[in-house]
Amino acid sequence: MTGPSAAERAARRLAPLFGDRLTANETVRDHHAHGEGWRHPNQTLLPAYVLFARTTQDVSNVLRICHEENVPVIPFGGGTSLEGQLTPVPDCVSLDLSMMTDILDVSPENLTCRVQAGVTRQDLNLHLRTQGLFFPVDPGGEATFGGMCATRASGTGAMRYGTMRANVLGLTAVLADGRILHTGGAVRKAATGYDLTGLLIGSEGTLAVITEVQAQLHPIPEAVGAAVCQFPTLANAVETAVLVIQCGLTVGRMELLDDVQMDACIQYSHLTGYEALPTMFFELTGSPASVAEQETVLRDLVEGQGGQSFRWATATEERNTLWKARHDAFWACMAYRPGFKGITTDAIVPIAALTELMTGARADIDASGLLAPIVGHVGDGNFHTVILIPPNDADAEKRALELDHKIIRRALSLGGSASGEHGIGLAKQIFMTEEHEPAALSVMRAIKTALDPKNILNPGKLVPADVP
């Protein structure tokens, strides 16, 4: 007679501590079996249980017991990951941190705050709205601080303010055996020991579970101006982005949508006065005088590349309307062809190679016969496509994966990376051996083994197995 599974034994021990925050409900388990993006084509597994944590001690209890029972744990935040980071393994539990929503401390004089892992950037910025401060990392969606740290997120504000790594000063995290670890602190720099904060940011839940984040805040700019302009070709738009960077304009955000993506956004967000043409969104920040001066330079650069329909907005409401359309780009893609699936690519290159990458990717898309809108954080050389796959078309899905891999390999050949911000998970793991030398992968595996010797933390993700 077969006894209880490891997950069942762990659940029995955790039930008195969690009560109804531990569940085996199939609908809840299914919700925790995937993110918003890539899913393994043969994915049928669900986590055995879902646990909802409220405190760091809750997380410690879960990991201590699961470590003792050899139960894999998949950390879960907002469920917005795109590269298969949440894919279950057999007899695992999903540890949901979305109830950890306390803003623990705000220090305006130090420009810092401390939040629990389930807080979203929207939550924090709403809390800060009367203090003249904001948190700038903006990947879109309802991403949580824990998830943004785990995937080293960035987004539209990275050109000016950097990624999560540049905006996190310290962490509270729980190790695989339940020990609580504090890294960093409130200071802007320190030269004492290994950078454990940097190690955990981008580790995708494979080294520890992040429960609290000490974040850096920024003053709201004195003046902000937004510009939108359209171009006759994709190359004109990308070249404009490169010139803006090389001229040193104080650009807070700079985004590109190609003609297909713009058509989808016009329909989805009911934009008026725009055509389905490659379009650039700019945001300039600084003093009122400097913003006005930079607008003149920007307008000249745009006109020099054949730009048209240059619109300038300084009113908050109008700027927010334009940027909401940009943030809704993914959902606009999915609504563009109802019933289609979407594979999101994520490639990045040095800025001087961006035109070659994006025009080459456009040629790859056209040759594939698939529909794939392009949207990019072109200020830092990063762009995405959403490859749309017709339902019940196995050949189209195969061609979509081939196209995704072709675009990424094109980026790698130009000195770029397989991921600028979405992470690796399972979907991009194939490229780790192409981007990193064996010695680097060996060090990564050694770190994983040292911190998680039983391999219970999000096993199988990020770093590929060492195949003899």
Phi, psi and chi 1 to 4 in degrees:
 res  aa     phi    psi   chi1   chi2   chi3   chi4
   1 MET       -  129.2 -174.1  173.2  179.3      -
   2 THR   -77.7  133.8  -56.0      -      -      -
   3 GLY   -84.1 -177.7      -      -      -      -
   4 PRO   -64.3  148.4   23.4  -32.5      -      -
   5 SER   -71.7  168.3   69.7      -      -      -
   6 ALA   -59.9  -41.1      -      -      -      -
   7 ALA   -64.8  -38.1      -      -      -      -
   8 GLU   -65.2  -41.3  -71.3  170.8  -24.6      -
   9 ARG   -63.4  -42.4  -67.6 -164.5  -58.7  -89.2
  10 ALA   -64.1  -41.3      -      -      -      -
  11 ALA   -62.5  -39.3      -      -      -      -
  12 ARG   -61.8  -37.7  -69.8  175.7 -177.0  176.0
  13 ARG   -75.6  -30.6  -64.4  175.6   62.0 -174.7
  14 LEU   -85.6  -22.3  -71.4  163.0      -      -
  15 ALA   -55.1  -44.0      -      -      -      -
  16 PRO   -64.4  -25.5  -21.4   33.5      -      -
  17 LEU   -85.5  -27.8  -58.7  174.3      -      -
  18 PHE  -112.6  -21.0  -77.9   80.9      -      -
  19 GLY    56.2 -128.5      -      -      -      -
  20 ASP   -77.4    2.8   60.9    4.0      -      -
  21 ARG   -85.2    5.4  -69.3 -175.7  -70.1  126.6
  22 LEU  -116.3  125.6 -174.9  159.9      -      -
  23 THR  -142.4  149.1  179.7      -      -      -
  24 ALA  -114.0   16.1      -      -      -      -
  25 ASN   -57.7  129.8  177.9  -84.8      -      -
  26 GLU   -65.8  -37.6 -175.0  170.9   -5.8      -
  27 THR   -64.8  -42.6  -59.5      -      -      -
  28 VAL   -66.0  -42.0  177.0      -      -      -
  29 ARG   -63.6  -40.1  -70.9  159.9   57.5 -144.6
  30 ASP   -64.3  -40.3  179.9   68.6      -      -
  31 HIS   -60.2  -31.0  173.5   70.0      -      -
  32 HIS   -93.3    8.9  -72.9   74.7      -      -
  33 ALA   -95.8    1.8      -      -      -      -
  34 HIS  -163.2  164.1   54.7   80.5      -      -
  35 GLY  -100.6 -151.5      -      -      -      -
  36 GLU   -91.8  -10.8  -72.5 -177.3  -11.0      -
  37 GLY  -114.1 -124.5      -      -      -      -
  38 TRP   -56.9  137.6 -178.1   90.8      -      -
  39 ARG  -127.2  141.9  -59.2 -168.0 -165.4 -172.3
  40 HIS   -60.6  133.0 -167.0  -75.3      -      -
  41 PRO   -59.2  -26.3   15.4  -28.6      -      -
  42 ASN  -105.4   21.0  -60.6  -41.2      -      -
  43 GLN   -69.6  115.2  173.4   63.0   44.5      -
  44 THR  -130.0  -12.7   57.2      -      -      -
  45 LEU   -71.5  148.6  -74.9  174.5      -      -
  46 LEU  -121.9  152.7  -56.7 -178.7      -      -
  47 PRO   -60.9  148.0   19.8  -29.4      -      -
  48 ALA   -67.6  -35.7      -      -      -      -
  49 TYR  -145.1  158.4  -63.0   91.9      -      -
  50 VAL  -121.7  131.1  177.9      -      -      -
  51 LEU  -118.2  135.7  -67.3  124.7      -      -
  52 PHE  -107.6  114.6  -67.6   86.4      -      -
  53 ALA   -92.2  149.7      -      -      -      -
  54 ARG  -118.9  -19.6  -72.1 -169.6  179.3  131.2
  55 THR  -139.4  165.5   65.8      -      -      -
  56 THR   -62.0  -35.8  -64.4      -      -      -
  57 GLN   -64.7  -36.9 -171.7   58.2   52.7      -
  58 ASP   -56.1  -47.6  -81.0  -12.1      -      -
  59 VAL   -63.1  -41.6  175.3      -      -      -
  60 SER   -59.9  -43.3  176.6      -      -      -
  61 ASN   -62.2  -43.4  -69.3  -24.5      -      -
  62 VAL   -62.0  -49.0  170.3      -      -      -
  63 LEU   -68.9  -37.1  -68.2 -175.0      -      -
  64 ARG   -61.4  -47.2  174.8  178.4   55.9   79.7
  65 ILE   -71.3  -41.3  -70.1  171.8      -      -
  66 CYS   -66.7  -33.3  -74.3      -      -      -
  67 HIS   -64.9  -43.5 -173.6  -97.1      -      -
  68 GLU   -66.3  -32.8  -68.0  169.5   -2.1      -
  69 GLU   -96.0    1.3  -60.9  -70.9   -5.1      -
  70 ASN    59.8   47.2  -66.1  -53.6      -      -
  71 VAL  -106.8  124.6  176.3      -      -      -
  72 PRO   -65.7  145.4  -19.1   31.7      -      -
  73 VAL  -125.7  127.5  177.8      -      -      -
  74 ILE  -110.0  107.4  -45.4  -67.1      -      -
  75 PRO   -65.5  143.9  -18.4   32.1      -      -
  76 PHE  -136.1  129.5 -172.0   97.8      -      -
  77 GLY  -113.0  -99.2      -      -      -      -
  78 GLY   -92.9   -6.3      -      -      -      -
  79 GLY    72.7   22.3      -      -      -      -
  80 THR  -100.2    5.8   59.7      -      -      -
  81 SER   -64.9  155.5   61.8      -      -      -
  82 LEU  -119.7   -5.6  -65.9  168.9      -      -
  83 GLU  -121.8   29.0  -58.0  -65.9   -4.5      -
  84 GLY    80.0   19.6      -      -      -      -
  85 GLN   -64.1  -22.5  -75.5   93.9  -18.7      -
  86 LEU  -100.5    6.0  -58.1  178.3      -      -
  87 THR   -61.1  125.6  -56.0      -      -      -
  88 PRO   -72.3  161.8  -16.2   30.3      -      -
  89 VAL  -118.8  165.3  -64.3      -      -      -
  90 PRO   -56.9  138.8  -26.9   35.6      -      -
  91 ASP    55.8   42.8 -154.3   34.5      -      -
  92 CYS  -105.3  169.7   71.8      -      -      -
  93 VAL  -120.5  147.6  -60.4      -      -      -
  94 SER   -99.2  124.7  175.5      -      -      -
  95 LEU  -103.2  103.6  177.2   55.4      -      -
  96 ASP   -91.3  123.6 -171.6  -48.1      -      -
  97 LEU  -105.4   13.6  -74.9   75.9      -      -
  98 SER   -69.1  -16.9   63.4      -      -      -
  99 MET   -82.7   -6.7  -71.9 -175.2  175.6      -
 100 MET   -87.7   77.9  -62.7 -177.9   66.4      -
 101 THR  -114.4   21.5   57.8      -      -      -
 102 ASP   -83.3  133.4  -71.0  -15.8      -      -
 103 ILE   -89.9  104.6  -63.0  171.8      -      -
 104 LEU   -78.2  -33.4  -57.9  170.0      -      -
 105 ASP  -163.1  141.8  177.7   65.8      -      -
 106 VAL  -129.8  127.4  174.9      -      -      -
 107 SER  -119.9   88.6  176.0      -      -      -
 108 PRO   -59.5  -34.3  -22.7   33.9      -      -
 109 GLU   -68.4  -27.0   60.8  -84.5   18.0      -
 110 ASN  -100.2   -5.0  -71.4  -41.8      -      -
 111 LEU    57.2   46.1  -62.2  179.2      -      -
 112 THR  -137.8  164.1   62.4      -      -      -
 113 CYS  -151.1  164.9   69.3      -      -      -
 114 ARG  -130.9  128.2 -167.4  164.2 -168.5   89.5
 115 VAL  -133.1  155.3  -59.6      -      -      -
 116 GLN   -74.4  162.8  -75.5 -170.7  -52.4      -
 117 ALA   -65.6  -24.0      -      -      -      -
 118 GLY   -86.2   -2.0      -      -      -      -
 119 VAL   -70.6  138.1  172.5      -      -      -
 120 THR   -96.0  162.8   68.3      -      -      -
 121 ARG   -62.8  -34.1   62.9  176.1 -179.8   85.5
 122 GLN   -63.8  -42.2  -66.5   95.9  -32.7      -
 123 ASP   -57.0  -49.1  -66.7  -25.7      -      -
 124 LEU   -66.2  -46.4  178.5   59.4      -      -
 125 ASN   -66.8  -30.8  -75.6  -28.7      -      -
 126 LEU   -65.7  -40.7 -176.3   63.2      -      -
 127 HIS   -64.5  -33.0 -177.9   81.7      -      -
 128 LEU   -88.9   -0.6  -63.5  170.5      -      -
 129 ARG   -59.7  -25.6   66.7 -170.1 -176.7  -79.6
 130 THR   -97.7    2.5   61.7      -      -      -
 131 GLN  -107.5    3.5  -58.9 -173.5   50.3      -
 132 GLY    71.3   19.4      -      -      -      -
 133 LEU  -126.0  160.9  -58.4  171.9      -      -
 134 PHE  -156.5  163.3   79.0  115.3      -      -
 135 PHE  -104.3  125.9 -177.2   75.6      -      -
 136 PRO   -91.0  -16.9   33.1  -35.1      -      -
 137 VAL   -72.4  123.9 -179.5      -      -      -
 138 ASP  -138.0   77.7 -178.6    8.6      -      -
 139 PRO   -79.0   -3.5   30.8  -35.5      -      -
 140 GLY    86.8  162.9      -      -      -      -
 141 GLY    70.1 -172.6      -      -      -      -
 142 GLU  -100.1   50.0  -63.9  -70.2  -30.7      -
 143 ALA   -68.1  144.3      -      -      -      -
 144 THR   -96.3  161.5   62.5      -      -      -
 145 PHE   -61.3  -40.3  -92.7   80.7      -      -
 146 GLY   -62.0  -45.0      -      -      -      -
 147 GLY   -67.6  -38.8      -      -      -      -
 148 MET   -64.5  -37.4  -71.0 -167.4  -67.9      -
 149 CYS   -68.3  -43.8  -74.1      -      -      -
 150 ALA   -61.5  -34.3      -      -      -      -
 151 THR  -101.9    3.0   56.0      -      -      -
 152 ARG    56.0   52.4 -158.9 -177.0  -50.7  158.5
 153 ALA   -66.6  161.4      -      -      -      -
 154 SER  -141.7 -105.1   53.4      -      -      -
 155 GLY   113.3 -155.5      -      -      -      -
 156 THR   -67.9  -25.0   61.7      -      -      -
 157 GLY   -92.0    1.1      -      -      -      -
 158 ALA   -66.3  -28.4      -      -      -      -
 159 MET   -58.6  -40.2 -179.4 -178.1  178.2      -
 160 ARG   -93.4  -41.2  171.0   76.0 -174.7  -80.9
 161 TYR  -109.9   -7.9  -63.7  101.2      -      -
 162 GLY    86.8  179.6      -      -      -      -
 163 THR   -89.0 -172.8   68.2      -      -      -
 164 MET   -58.4  -37.8  -75.5  -60.5  -71.0      -
 165 ARG   -58.6  -35.6  176.1  165.2  -74.8  175.9
 166 ALA   -79.8  -12.2      -      -      -      -
 167 ASN  -118.5   11.7  -72.5  -81.8      -      -
 168 VAL  -118.9  126.3  173.1      -      -      -
 169 LEU   -96.5  -26.0  -58.1  172.2      -      -
 170 GLY  -168.0  165.3      -      -      -      -
 171 LEU  -139.4  154.4  -60.8  168.4      -      -
 172 THR  -110.1  129.2  -61.8      -      -      -
 173 ALA  -141.1  158.5      -      -      -      -
 174 VAL  -115.2  127.3 -178.0      -      -      -
 175 LEU   -77.1  170.2  -61.7  173.2      -      -
 176 ALA   -58.2  -31.7      -      -      -      -
 177 ASP   -92.3    6.1   58.9    5.5      -      -
 178 GLY    99.8   -6.6      -      -      -      -
 179 ARG   -68.0  140.9  -73.5  177.7  -64.8  160.5
 180 ILE   -94.4  131.1  -62.8  171.2      -      -
 181 LEU  -120.4  133.1  172.8   70.7      -      -
 182 HIS  -113.2  127.7  -60.0  -77.6      -      -
 183 THR  -122.1  153.6   75.7      -      -      -
 184 GLY    61.5 -151.2      -      -      -      -
 185 GLY   174.8 -147.0      -      -      -      -
 186 ALA   -94.2   -7.2      -      -      -      -
 187 VAL   -83.7  154.8  -64.3      -      -      -
 188 ARG   -78.8  -21.2  -62.6  -57.3  173.6   98.4
 189 LYS  -153.9  155.1   61.3 -179.8 -177.5  178.7
 190 ALA  -156.1  150.6      -      -      -      -
 191 ALA  -126.3   48.5      -      -      -      -
 192 THR  -124.9   97.9   55.5      -      -      -
 193 GLY    84.4 -172.7      -      -      -      -
 194 TYR   -69.5  150.9  -62.3  117.4      -      -
 195 ASP   -83.3   84.8 -179.5    6.1      -      -
 196 LEU   -70.5  -30.5  -61.8 -179.4      -      -
 197 THR   -61.7  -49.5  -57.7      -      -      -
 198 GLY   -63.4  -32.8      -      -      -      -
 199 LEU   -64.3  -41.6  175.8   63.9      -      -
 200 LEU   -78.0  -29.0  -64.3 -175.9      -      -
 201 ILE   -71.7  121.2  -66.9  175.8      -      -
 202 GLY    93.4    3.2      -      -      -      -
 203 SER   -86.1   -2.8   62.0      -      -      -
 204 GLU    55.9   36.0  -59.5 -171.6   16.1      -
 205 GLY    73.2   14.3      -      -      -      -
 206 THR   -92.6  -14.3   62.7      -      -      -
 207 LEU  -113.3  -29.7  -58.8 -180.0      -      -
 208 ALA  -169.7  167.0      -      -      -      -
 209 VAL  -106.8  116.2  178.1      -      -      -
 210 ILE   -76.3  128.7  -64.5  167.2      -      -
 211 THR  -117.2  -26.6   60.8      -      -      -
 212 GLU  -139.9  150.4  -65.1  178.2   11.4      -
 213 VAL  -131.8  126.4 -179.9      -      -      -
 214 GLN   -93.4  109.7 -177.7   86.8   14.7      -
 215 ALA  -111.6  153.6      -      -      -      -
 216 GLN   -92.3  133.4  179.9  174.9  -34.5      -
 217 LEU  -104.4  165.3  -56.6  177.2      -      -
 218 HIS  -134.9  147.4  -63.7  -96.8      -      -
 219 PRO   -67.1  142.6  -15.4   28.3      -      -
 220 ILE   -65.7  130.0  -66.0  173.6      -      -
 221 PRO   -57.5  147.9  -22.6   32.6      -      -
 222 GLU   -61.7  -40.5 -176.4 -178.1    0.1      -
 223 ALA  -140.0  144.3      -      -      -      -
 224 VAL  -135.9  134.4  179.5      -      -      -
 225 GLY  -130.4  141.0      -      -      -      -
 226 ALA  -116.6  138.1      -      -      -      -
 227 ALA  -125.7  142.0      -      -      -      -
 228 VAL  -129.7  131.2 -176.4      -      -      -
 229 CYS  -144.8  154.9   50.2      -      -      -
 230 GLN  -117.9  152.7  -58.7 -161.6  -79.7      -
 231 PHE  -129.6  154.3  -65.3   85.9      -      -
 232 PRO   -70.0  -31.1   20.9  -31.3      -      -
 233 THR  -136.0  160.9   69.7      -      -      -
 234 LEU   -63.7  -39.8 -178.6   62.2      -      -
 235 ALA   -61.4  -40.3      -      -      -      -
 236 ASN   -59.3  -43.5  -70.1  135.8      -      -
 237 ALA   -65.0  -46.3      -      -      -      -
 238 VAL   -66.0  -41.0 -178.3      -      -      -
 239 GLU   -62.1  -35.7  -80.2  -61.0  -47.6      -
 240 THR   -61.4  -43.8  -59.2      -      -      -
 241 ALA   -59.9  -43.8      -      -      -      -
 242 VAL   -62.5  -43.8  173.5      -      -      -
 243 LEU   -63.9  -39.2  -71.7  170.2      -      -
 244 VAL   -60.5  -42.8  166.4      -      -      -
 245 ILE   -66.4  -45.3  -64.0  165.9      -      -
 246 GLN   -66.6  -25.8  -67.7  172.6  -18.2      -
 247 CYS   -81.9  -11.0  -73.5      -      -      -
 248 GLY    76.5   26.0      -      -      -      -
 249 LEU   -65.6  147.8  -63.6 -174.5      -      -
 250 THR   -82.6   78.5  -49.1      -      -      -
 251 VAL   -95.3  123.1 -179.8      -      -      -
 252 GLY   -78.3  -41.9      -      -      -      -
 253 ARG  -143.8  145.9  -64.3 -170.4  -79.0 -174.3
 254 MET  -148.9  112.6 -177.1  164.1   59.1      -
 255 GLU  -126.1  147.5  -58.8  -72.8  -56.5      -
 256 LEU  -123.5  135.8 -176.9  150.5      -      -
 257 LEU  -123.2  130.3  -77.3   64.3      -      -
 258 ASP   -78.6 -179.5   78.9  -18.3      -      -
 259 ASP   -62.3  -36.9   54.7  -28.6      -      -
 260 VAL   -70.0  -45.6 -177.4      -      -      -
 261 GLN   -62.6  -38.5  179.9   65.3   69.5      -
 262 MET   -65.6  -38.7 -164.0   61.6 -170.6      -
 263 ASP   -61.3  -42.4 -171.3   34.1      -      -
 264 ALA   -63.8  -40.9      -      -      -      -
 265 CYS   -70.2  -37.8  -75.9      -      -      -
 266 ILE   -58.5  -43.1  -71.7  169.5      -      -
 267 GLN   -73.0  -44.5  -64.8 -177.2   37.5      -
 268 TYR   -73.2  -42.4 -175.5   80.3      -      -
 269 SER   -99.4    6.0  -62.1      -      -      -
 270 HIS    54.6   45.1  -51.4  -67.6      -      -
 271 LEU   -74.1  139.4  -62.1  178.0      -      -
 272 THR  -117.5  150.3   58.7      -      -      -
 273 GLY    83.5   10.5      -      -      -      -
 274 TYR  -120.5  153.1  -66.5   97.6      -      -
 275 GLU  -108.4  164.8  -62.1 -179.7   61.8      -
 276 ALA   -79.5   75.1      -      -      -      -
 277 LEU  -130.5  158.0  -68.5  170.3      -      -
 278 PRO   -54.2  130.7  -25.7   35.1      -      -
 279 THR  -132.8  138.4  -57.2      -      -      -
 280 MET  -111.9  138.2  -68.9  -72.8  -62.1      -
 281 PHE  -112.3  127.4  -69.6   68.8      -      -
 282 PHE  -123.1  148.8  -58.8   91.3      -      -
 283 GLU  -133.6  120.0 -170.3  169.1   87.6      -
 284 LEU  -105.3  139.7  -56.2  174.4      -      -
 285 THR  -131.0  159.2   61.0      -      -      -
 286 GLY   143.7 -155.0      -      -      -      -
 287 SER   -75.2  159.8   67.5      -      -      -
 288 PRO   -54.9  -39.3  -27.1   35.2      -      -
 289 ALA   -68.3  -43.0      -      -      -      -
 290 SER   -69.1  -36.1   69.8      -      -      -
 291 VAL   -64.4  -42.7  168.1      -      -      -
 292 ALA   -64.0  -40.4      -      -      -      -
 293 GLU   -65.3  -41.7 -178.7  179.6  -14.4      -
 294 GLN   -69.1  -30.7  -70.2 -178.1   91.3      -
 295 GLU   -60.5  -39.6 -174.9 -131.0  -21.9      -
 296 THR   -63.2  -44.6  -58.5      -      -      -
 297 VAL   -64.5  -43.1  176.2      -      -      -
 298 LEU   -61.1  -43.8  176.4   60.6      -      -
 299 ARG   -60.4  -40.7 -168.2 -175.7  -67.6  -92.0
 300 ASP   -65.0  -41.9  -71.7  -17.8      -      -
 301 LEU   -63.9  -41.7  -67.1  174.3      -      -
 302 VAL   -63.0  -47.3  166.4      -      -      -
 303 GLU   -64.4  -32.5  -69.7  176.0   -6.8      -
 304 GLY   -66.6  -20.8      -      -      -      -
 305 GLN  -104.3   16.8  -72.1  -66.4  -37.5      -
 306 GLY    80.4   16.5      -      -      -      -
 307 GLY   -65.6  152.8      -      -      -      -
 308 GLN  -143.1  170.2   57.9 -163.0   50.7      -
 309 SER    53.9   43.5  -55.8      -      -      -
 310 PHE   -68.8  119.8 -171.7   97.2      -      -
 311 ARG  -118.1  138.9  -66.2 -170.2 -177.9 -172.8
 312 TRP  -124.1  130.2  179.1 -109.6      -      -
 313 ALA  -136.9  132.4      -      -      -      -
 314 THR  -115.3  -16.1   54.9      -      -      -
 315 ALA   -68.8  133.8      -      -      -      -
 316 THR   -57.8  -44.3  -59.4      -      -      -
 317 GLU   -61.9  -43.5 -175.1  175.7  -13.0      -
 318 GLU   -67.6  -40.9 -173.4  175.5   -2.6      -
 319 ARG   -63.4  -42.3  -73.8 -169.8  -71.9  106.0
 320 ASN   -63.3  -35.9  -71.7  -14.3      -      -
 321 THR   -62.8  -44.0  -62.2      -      -      -
 322 LEU   -65.5  -43.8  -68.0  173.2      -      -
 323 TRP   -74.1  -26.6  -76.7  106.3      -      -
 324 LYS   -64.0  -39.5 -175.0  176.9 -172.6  -53.2
 325 ALA   -60.4  -39.3      -      -      -      -
 326 ARG   -66.3  -43.4  163.1   60.5 -172.7   89.3
 327 HIS   -68.3  -23.8  -79.7  -46.0      -      -
 328 ASP   -87.6   11.3  -72.1  -16.8      -      -
 329 ALA   -59.6  -41.5      -      -      -      -
 330 PHE   -63.1  -45.3  176.8   76.8      -      -
 331 TRP   -69.9  -30.3  -56.9  113.8      -      -
 332 ALA   -63.6  -39.6      -      -      -      -
 333 CYS   -61.0  -46.5  -73.6      -      -      -
 334 MET   -67.9  -31.1  -57.0  -45.4  -61.9      -
 335 ALA   -79.2  -18.5      -      -      -      -
 336 TYR   -63.5  -36.7 -162.3   48.4      -      -
 337 ARG  -133.9   85.9  -67.3  -67.6 -174.5  -89.9
 338 PRO   -55.9  137.4  -25.2   34.6      -      -
 339 GLY    89.6  -11.5      -      -      -      -
 340 PHE   -80.4  151.8  -78.0   43.2      -      -
 341 LYS   -91.2  160.5  -68.9 -167.5  -61.9 -177.3
 342 GLY  -129.0  133.0      -      -      -      -
 343 ILE  -109.7  122.8  -66.2  178.8      -      -
 344 THR   -97.1  123.2  -54.3      -      -      -
 345 THR   -91.4  162.5   70.6      -      -      -
 346 ASP  -152.5   95.6  173.9   23.6      -      -
 347 ALA  -123.8  150.6      -      -      -      -
 348 ILE  -145.3  142.3 -175.5  167.2      -      -
 349 VAL  -138.8  164.6  -69.3      -      -      -
 350 PRO   -55.6  146.1  -24.3   33.7      -      -
 351 ILE   -58.2  -33.2 -168.8   66.2      -      -
 352 ALA   -66.5  -20.3      -      -      -      -
 353 ALA   -97.3    2.6      -      -      -      -
 354 LEU   -65.1  -43.0 -176.0   59.1      -      -
 355 THR   -60.8  -44.8  -57.5      -      -      -
 356 GLU   -62.4  -40.8 -176.3  176.3   -7.1      -
 357 LEU   -65.7  -48.7  173.3   63.8      -      -
 358 MET   -71.8  -40.1  -67.5 -169.8   71.1      -
 359 THR   -68.9  -35.2   55.1      -      -      -
 360 GLY   -65.7  -41.3      -      -      -      -
 361 ALA   -63.5  -39.0      -      -      -      -
 362 ARG   -62.2  -39.9 -178.7   75.2  -94.3  169.3
 363 ALA   -65.4  -39.5      -      -      -      -
 364 ASP   -61.5  -42.6  -67.3  -22.4      -      -
 365 ILE   -63.4  -47.3  -67.5  167.6      -      -
 366 ASP   -61.2  -39.5  -67.3  -18.2      -      -
 367 ALA   -68.5  -26.1      -      -      -      -
 368 SER   -76.2  -20.6   74.4      -      -      -
 369 GLY    78.2    5.8      -      -      -      -
 370 LEU   -98.8  160.4  -63.6  166.6      -      -
 371 LEU   -94.8  124.1 -170.6   65.2      -      -
 372 ALA  -148.9   92.0      -      -      -      -
 373 PRO   -59.8  150.4  -20.7   31.9      -      -
 374 ILE  -115.1  134.6  -69.1  176.8      -      -
 375 VAL  -141.0  138.0   56.9      -      -      -
 376 GLY  -144.7  145.6      -      -      -      -
 377 HIS   -86.1   67.5  -46.7  -53.6      -      -
 378 VAL   -66.1  -14.2  -70.5      -      -      -
 379 GLY   -63.6  -25.2      -      -      -      -
 380 ASP  -118.7   20.3   50.7   19.2      -      -
 381 GLY    80.4   14.7      -      -      -      -
 382 ASN  -109.2  135.9 -171.6 -158.7      -      -
 383 PHE  -148.5  163.7   86.0   98.3      -      -
 384 HIS  -131.0  154.0  -47.0  -70.7      -      -
 385 THR  -123.9  153.1   65.9      -      -      -
 386 VAL  -113.9  103.0 -179.4      -      -      -
 387 ILE   -81.0  117.0  -54.3  170.6      -      -
 388 LEU   -91.8  128.1  -62.3  173.6      -      -
 389 ILE  -115.2  122.5  -53.1  169.3      -      -
 390 PRO   -60.8  148.6  -17.5   28.8      -      -
 391 PRO   -67.0  145.8   21.9  -31.3      -      -
 392 ASN    57.1   40.5  -54.8  -45.2      -      -
 393 ASP  -130.6   89.8 -171.1  -23.8      -      -
 394 ALA   -63.2  -35.9      -      -      -      -
 395 ASP   -65.4  -39.6 -178.5   65.4      -      -
 396 ALA   -65.9  -37.8      -      -      -      -
 397 GLU   -65.5  -40.1 -174.4  157.8   -7.1      -
 398 LYS   -63.3  -44.4  177.5  175.2  178.2  -70.4
 399 ARG   -65.9  -33.0  -74.6 -173.6  -71.7  126.0
 400 ALA   -65.9  -43.8      -      -      -      -
 401 LEU   -64.7  -39.2  -73.7  171.9      -      -
 402 GLU   -62.5  -41.2  -69.9  172.6   -8.9      -
 403 LEU   -65.2  -44.6  174.0   60.1      -      -
 404 ASP   -55.7  -48.3  173.7   49.4      -      -
 405 HIS   -66.9  -34.8  -68.0 -178.3      -      -
 406 LYS   -65.5  -42.3 -165.8  171.2 -167.6  176.2
 407 ILE   -64.4  -43.0  -68.6  171.0      -      -
 408 ILE   -66.0  -43.1  -67.3  172.0      -      -
 409 ARG   -66.0  -31.2  -71.6 -163.4  169.0   97.9
 410 ARG   -63.6  -41.8 -175.4 -177.6  -72.0  -83.1
 411 ALA   -63.9  -43.9      -      -      -      -
 412 LEU   -61.4  -37.8  -67.9  175.0      -      -
 413 SER   -68.0  -19.5   72.2      -      -      -
 414 LEU   -99.4   15.4  -66.2  169.3      -      -
 415 GLY    84.6   18.9      -      -      -      -
 416 GLY   -98.8 -158.4      -      -      -      -
 417 SER  -133.0  155.8  173.2      -      -      -
 418 ALA   -73.2  -16.0      -      -      -      -
 419 SER  -151.2  126.8  176.4      -      -      -
 420 GLY   -93.1  -22.4      -      -      -      -
 421 GLU  -161.3  -17.5   58.6 -174.2    9.2      -
 422 HIS   -85.2  -13.6  -66.3  166.4      -      -
 423 GLY    86.8 -169.5      -      -      -      -
 424 ILE  -110.0  -51.4  -64.5  -61.0      -      -
 425 GLY    53.9 -129.5      -      -      -      -
 426 LEU  -101.6  -33.9  -76.8  175.7      -      -
 427 ALA   -64.3  -36.1      -      -      -      -
 428 LYS  -105.1    8.4  -64.5  -64.2 -174.7  -70.3
 429 GLN   -62.5  -28.9 -155.8  174.0   65.9      -
 430 ILE   -58.5  -26.7 -175.7  176.8      -      -
 431 PHE   -90.5   -7.4  -60.6  105.9      -      -
 432 MET   -62.3  -38.5  -71.3  -69.6  -77.6      -
 433 THR   -74.8  -18.9   53.8      -      -      -
 434 GLU   -85.2  -30.1  -62.4 -178.5   33.7      -
 435 GLU   -91.2  -30.1 -175.6  170.4  -23.7      -
 436 HIS  -116.7  140.8  -61.2  -77.9      -      -
 437 GLU   -73.0  159.6   62.2 -174.5    7.7      -
 438 PRO   -54.9  -37.7  -27.7   35.4      -      -
 439 ALA   -63.1  -40.4      -      -      -      -
 440 ALA   -65.7  -42.5      -      -      -      -
 441 LEU   -65.8  -34.8  -69.4  171.7      -      -
 442 SER   -63.8  -40.8  177.3      -      -      -
 443 VAL   -65.4  -42.0  170.1      -      -      -
 444 MET   -59.7  -43.8  -67.1 -178.3 -161.3      -
 445 ARG   -65.4  -36.7  -66.3 -175.3 -174.0  108.5
 446 ALA   -65.4  -38.9      -      -      -      -
 447 ILE   -64.3  -45.1  -67.4  170.0      -      -
 448 LYS   -58.8  -45.4  168.6   68.2  170.5  172.6
 449 THR   -64.7  -38.3  -59.7      -      -      -
 450 ALA   -67.1  -40.4      -      -      -      -
 451 LEU   -89.2  -23.1  -66.4 -176.4      -      -
 452 ASP  -140.8   67.9 -177.2   17.5      -      -
 453 PRO   -62.1  -25.7   20.8  -32.4      -      -
 454 LYS   -90.4   -3.3  -70.3 -172.2  174.8 -177.2
 455 ASN    57.2   49.4 -167.3   29.2      -      -
 456 ILE   -99.2  -15.0   69.0  164.1      -      -
 457 LEU   -90.0  109.4  -71.5  176.3      -      -
 458 ASN    40.9   57.4 -147.7    2.5      -      -
 459 PRO   -63.5  145.7   20.5  -31.0      -      -
 460 GLY    85.4   -2.2      -      -      -      -
 461 LYS   -98.2  161.0  -46.1  -64.7  169.6   45.4
 462 LEU    68.1  -75.9 -174.7   58.1      -      -
 463 VAL   -92.9  123.9 -178.8      -      -      -
 464 PRO   -66.8  152.4   22.5  -31.5      -      -
 465 ALA   -63.9  151.4      -      -      -      -
 466 ASP   -82.0   96.3 -172.8    6.3      -      -
 467 VAL   -87.0  122.4 -179.9      -      -      -
 468 PRO   -60.3      -  -17.9   28.4      -      -
